[in-house]
Amino acid sequence: MAENEVKRQLVIVGGAEDKEGDCQILREFVRRAGGTKARVVIMTAATELPREVGENYIRVFERLGAEDARIVDTETRDDASSSTALEAIGKATGVFFTGGDQARITSVLKDTEIDTAIHKRYSEGIVIGGTSAGAAVMPDVMIVEGDSETNPRMEIVDMAPGMAFLPGVVIDQHFSQRGRLGRLIAALAQQPAVLGFGIDENTAMIVTDDQIEVVGQGSITIVDESEAIHSNVNEILKDEPLAICGARLHILPHGYKFDLKSRKPIVA
């Protein structure tokens, strides 16, 4: 990588990350955002308790040594052009999206001045993080909602445009804990060239350019249907069971890596 080339970094968390103990994942976010010089903006658009949730993250980020941590709360689309918010994003070294409802994030922020500003800063090298709903919005097409603990059927998942920090993938969170393999496969069946990532709680996929590293207690489940030898998706009605044959499945715990370009795990 040339010296002047900017790294693009995402910290995508499956939800319920540790905020009391070693804070392994949030610690990694702060480290990548500049360590003791980190200036973190906490985006609370997803939650109905912005002050409570935001202040909890401020406490964690400050305890880990970030130079500054502040909330940008956007209840309405008008808030998404606030000069104070835009100034904070302009100075930030990291932006972190909290959990809540992913549809709230896109309905309030997508295609606004803040959206443009965050993407610009991301292209300049700041770290973007998100947990739970904040993880779900990372792709260009996201899972809005869907049934857990069920077999794959087209009806069990609703999709909508995401924030497009990581195009070409679908992300689901609280993955093992809520039994969401069926809905991830149903989401992938709607766009077969896309890679599916299911992130467990207190687990993160850290994306640096085209490489992913797994950090945390659980695993990341990766489903690749691009070379499947058979699917009945074009023959079934939406409430009928989906068939997929020959898809690839990878389960990667802490320390494992994955290459997005080759679509292969990096095994030492």
Solvent accessible surface area in square Angstrom, and as a share of the most:
residue,aa,sasa,rsa
1,M,147,0.65
2,A,58,0.45
3,E,184,0.83
4,N,135,0.69
5,E,101,0.45
6,V,68,0.39
7,K,93,0.40
8,R,109,0.40
9,Q,16,0.07
10,L,0,0.00
11,V,0,0.00
12,I,0,0.00
13,V,0,0.00
14,G,0,0.00
15,G,1,0.01
16,A,61,0.47
17,E,5,0.02
18,D,46,0.24
19,K,46,0.19
20,E,145,0.65
21,G,43,0.42
22,D,90,0.47
23,C,0,0.00
24,Q,76,0.34
25,I,2,0.01
26,L,0,0.00
27,R,87,0.32
28,E,35,0.16
29,F,0,0.00
30,V,5,0.03
31,R,143,0.52
32,R,67,0.24
33,A,4,0.03
34,G,41,0.39
35,G,21,0.20
36,T,101,0.58
37,K,142,0.60
38,A,0,0.00
39,R,86,0.31
40,V,1,0.01
41,V,3,0.01
42,I,0,0.00
43,M,1,0.01
44,T,0,0.00
45,A,2,0.02
46,A,2,0.02
47,T,11,0.07
48,E,138,0.62
49,L,102,0.51
50,P,29,0.18
51,R,146,0.53
52,E,114,0.51
53,V,39,0.22
54,G,0,0.00
55,E,72,0.32
56,N,47,0.24
57,Y,7,0.03
58,I,34,0.17
59,R,148,0.54
60,V,6,0.03
61,F,0,0.00
62,E,96,0.43
63,R,131,0.48
64,L,31,0.16
65,G,28,0.27
66,A,10,0.07
67,E,107,0.48
68,D,41,0.21
69,A,9,0.07
70,R,117,0.43
71,I,28,0.14
72,V,10,0.06
73,D,49,0.25
74,T,2,0.01
75,E,120,0.54
76,T,71,0.41
77,R,117,0.43
78,D,121,0.63
79,D,51,0.26
80,A,1,0.00
81,S,53,0.34
82,S,41,0.26
83,S,89,0.57
84,T,102,0.59
85,A,9,0.07
86,L,45,0.22
87,E,99,0.44
88,A,11,0.09
89,I,1,0.00
90,G,42,0.41
91,K,118,0.50
92,A,1,0.01
93,T,32,0.19
94,G,0,0.00
95,V,0,0.00
96,F,0,0.00
97,F,1,0.00
98,T,0,0.00
99,G,19,0.18
100,G,53,0.51
101,D,63,0.32
102,Q,14,0.06
103,A,36,0.28
104,R,79,0.29
105,I,1,0.00
106,T,18,0.10
107,S,68,0.44
108,V,19,0.11
109,L,0,0.00
110,K,50,0.21
111,D,115,0.60
112,T,17,0.10
113,E,97,0.43
114,I,0,0.00
115,D,12,0.06
116,T,92,0.53
117,A,21,0.16
118,I,0,0.00
119,H,55,0.25
120,K,121,0.51
121,R,43,0.16
122,Y,11,0.04
123,S,46,0.29
124,E,79,0.35
125,G,26,0.25
126,I,10,0.05
127,V,1,0.00
128,I,0,0.00
129,G,0,0.00
130,G,0,0.00
131,T,5,0.03
132,S,17,0.11
133,A,0,0.00
134,G,0,0.00
135,A,0,0.00
136,A,1,0.00
137,V,0,0.00
138,M,0,0.00
139,P,0,0.00
140,D,56,0.29
141,V,48,0.28
142,M,2,0.01
143,I,1,0.01
144,V,35,0.20
145,E,104,0.46
146,G,25,0.24
147,D,77,0.40
148,S,38,0.25
149,E,141,0.63
150,T,40,0.23
151,N,70,0.36
152,P,29,0.18
153,R,44,0.16
154,M,40,0.18
155,E,75,0.34
156,I,4,0.02
157,V,7,0.04
158,D,75,0.39
159,M,44,0.19
160,A,32,0.25
161,P,84,0.53
162,G,0,0.00
163,M,2,0.01
164,A,35,0.27
165,F,8,0.03
166,L,16,0.08
167,P,81,0.51
168,G,37,0.36
169,V,5,0.03
170,V,0,0.00
171,I,0,0.00
172,D,0,0.00
173,Q,10,0.04
174,H,17,0.07
175,F,9,0.04
176,S,71,0.46
177,Q,94,0.42
178,R,103,0.38
179,G,31,0.29
180,R,23,0.08
181,L,76,0.38
182,G,7,0.06
183,R,9,0.03
184,L,0,0.00
185,I,32,0.16
186,A,0,0.00
187,A,0,0.00
188,L,0,0.00
189,A,7,0.06
190,Q,76,0.34
191,Q,38,0.17
192,P,81,0.51
193,A,76,0.59
194,V,19,0.11
195,L,5,0.02
196,G,0,0.00
197,F,0,0.00
198,G,0,0.00
199,I,0,0.00
200,D,9,0.05
201,E,40,0.18
202,N,29,0.15
203,T,0,0.00
204,A,0,0.00
205,M,0,0.00
206,I,2,0.01
207,V,2,0.01
208,T,34,0.20
209,D,53,0.28
210,D,56,0.29
211,Q,72,0.32
212,I,1,0.00
213,E,51,0.23
214,V,0,0.00
215,V,10,0.06
216,G,8,0.08
217,Q,153,0.68
218,G,19,0.18
219,S,25,0.16
220,I,0,0.00
221,T,12,0.07
222,I,0,0.00
223,V,6,0.04
224,D,5,0.03
225,E,10,0.05
226,S,53,0.34
227,E,114,0.51
228,A,32,0.25
229,I,149,0.75
230,H,86,0.38
231,S,42,0.27
232,N,21,0.11
233,V,36,0.21
234,N,144,0.74
235,E,131,0.59
236,I,32,0.16
237,L,123,0.61
238,K,144,0.61
239,D,83,0.43
240,E,64,0.29
241,P,85,0.54
242,L,19,0.09
243,A,36,0.28
244,I,46,0.23
245,C,55,0.33
246,G,48,0.46
247,A,42,0.33
248,R,93,0.34
249,L,104,0.52
250,H,33,0.15
251,I,95,0.48
252,L,9,0.05
253,P,56,0.35
254,H,94,0.42
255,G,42,0.41
256,Y,92,0.35
257,K,73,0.31
258,F,0,0.00
259,D,36,0.19
260,L,28,0.14
261,K,163,0.69
262,S,57,0.37
263,R,59,0.22
264,K,110,0.47
265,P,36,0.23
266,I,69,0.35
267,V,108,0.62
268,A,148,1.14
